[in-house]
Amino acid sequence: MSESGENSVKQAIEARLTERLHPHFLHVEDVSWQHAGHAGARPGGQSHFEVTIGAEKLAGLSRVAAHRAVNQAVADLLAGPVHALQITIQRS
């Protein structure tokens, strides 16, 4: 999927994380192409994502708690179009 705004799931992930966690750094990448032919992969992608996020709301949390906060922010997408979400918490 191209970076030209065609990736609506990516945009939805970015919007939810921005709205709920107010990150100072956020990078969301659709890596579905790496999983073509595997379980959960859909034609056209938008099923597997990598998120790197830095946010004050995550700063004092353990790694597990920070990941839970990210997952909670996008829970509706994880229940639907997103099959896998790899999360990296950027610590300052």
Legacy VTK file of the C-alpha trace (Angstrom):
# vtk DataFile Version 3.0
C-alpha trace
ASCII
DATASET POLYDATA
POINTS 92 float
0.000 0.000 0.000
1.361 3.394 -0.888
2.103 6.255 1.474
-0.083 8.612 -0.588
-2.988 8.572 1.839
-4.620 5.424 0.457
-4.080 3.530 3.710
-7.204 4.314 5.711
-6.401 1.820 8.485
-3.005 3.454 8.992
-4.690 6.844 9.194
-7.199 5.502 11.715
-4.381 4.130 13.901
-2.565 7.478 13.741
-5.754 9.399 14.581
-6.657 7.253 17.596
-3.139 7.268 19.034
-2.830 11.021 18.520
-6.215 11.720 20.090
-5.798 9.432 23.092
-2.068 9.516 23.862
-0.910 12.888 22.462
2.468 11.557 21.282
5.485 13.768 20.725
6.692 11.108 18.260
4.579 8.714 16.201
5.462 6.544 13.238
2.988 3.995 11.872
4.012 1.702 9.037
1.917 -0.814 7.119
4.110 -3.919 6.894
1.395 -6.212 5.572
3.473 -7.004 2.495
5.901 -8.886 4.781
3.091 -11.255 5.755
1.519 -11.978 2.372
0.256 -15.549 2.317
0.289 -15.879 6.114
-2.632 -16.064 8.510
-4.493 -12.796 8.885
-3.013 -11.238 5.753
-5.571 -9.749 3.412
-5.238 -8.869 -0.246
-4.400 -5.182 -0.411
-2.672 -5.142 2.974
-3.776 -2.999 5.897
-3.616 -5.911 8.327
-0.119 -5.813 9.891
1.400 -2.638 11.333
4.464 -1.428 13.203
4.012 1.495 15.597
6.791 3.493 17.203
5.451 5.972 19.722
6.789 8.367 22.290
4.292 10.024 24.610
4.370 11.604 28.040
1.339 9.473 28.986
3.475 6.360 28.484
6.643 7.667 30.165
6.101 6.332 33.682
4.542 3.040 32.658
6.177 -0.370 32.533
6.702 -1.825 29.080
3.647 -4.070 29.478
1.445 -1.229 30.742
2.579 1.058 27.887
1.780 -1.638 25.315
-1.626 -2.157 26.931
-2.317 1.591 26.682
-1.472 1.577 22.973
-3.577 -1.542 22.372
-6.489 -0.006 24.273
-6.312 3.156 22.146
-6.760 1.093 18.973
-8.848 -1.761 20.412
-11.659 -1.376 17.883
-9.169 -1.720 15.028
-7.533 -4.763 16.631
-10.978 -6.349 16.793
-11.506 -5.663 13.101
-9.099 -4.953 10.276
-5.782 -5.115 12.167
-4.426 -8.636 12.569
-1.077 -7.726 14.142
0.443 -4.642 15.740
4.120 -4.471 16.649
4.738 -1.724 19.207
7.959 0.051 20.082
7.809 2.564 22.926
10.281 5.380 22.443
11.678 6.384 25.829
13.252 9.817 26.242
LINES 1 93
92 0 1 2 3 4 5 6 7 8 9 10 11 12 13 14 15 16 17 18 19 20 21 22 23 24 25 26 27 28 29 30 31 32 33 34 35 36 37 38 39 40 41 42 43 44 45 46 47 48 49 50 51 52 53 54 55 56 57 58 59 60 61 62 63 64 65 66 67 68 69 70 71 72 73 74 75 76 77 78 79 80 81 82 83 84 85 86 87 88 89 90 91
